[in-house]
Amino acid sequence: FTGSAFGSAAIWQYESLKSRVQTYFEEARADWLDKIRPQKRGDFRKQVNSWWNNLTEGQRTVTGIIAANVFVFCLWRLPGMRRIMFTYFTSDPSSKALCSPMLLSTFSHFSLFHMAANMYVLWSFSSSIVSLLGCEQFIAVYLSAGVISTFVSYVAKMATGRFEPSLGA
């Protein structure tokens, strides 16, 4: 998984850089169109765009991860989703589904405090780590760390004979 994650991140990084270079040249050619285009309306949209544009690349990257975590947290609150959540979003070495929960449990938090604390820590170091690695490599590190820590949790549970499900990475 980790090899695939970093390989995919390298391809994504290359394609992103290629796209930025192409966009730069296209914008240079289309600069004159900006003078004749009508301005977009909507105060709320302007506020959201202003907020988003003021974020660092790291904060923008982590915003997606936080949104995924909040979405999964909300799914835990739906009674009809509990069975699916326990099957795929908790790690348990005695479960029939072993592989997908290794990744999906990375986004799973049952306690609001647990999720808020984890997301705060992620937010706090996101700018520096993304500026060091790039957003693509950071996401690969995040996902790989989640899968590896779940694997270590599986090994620890097997060694101690405790087979209860757990959440998170």
Disulfide bonds with the S-S distance in Angstrom:
none
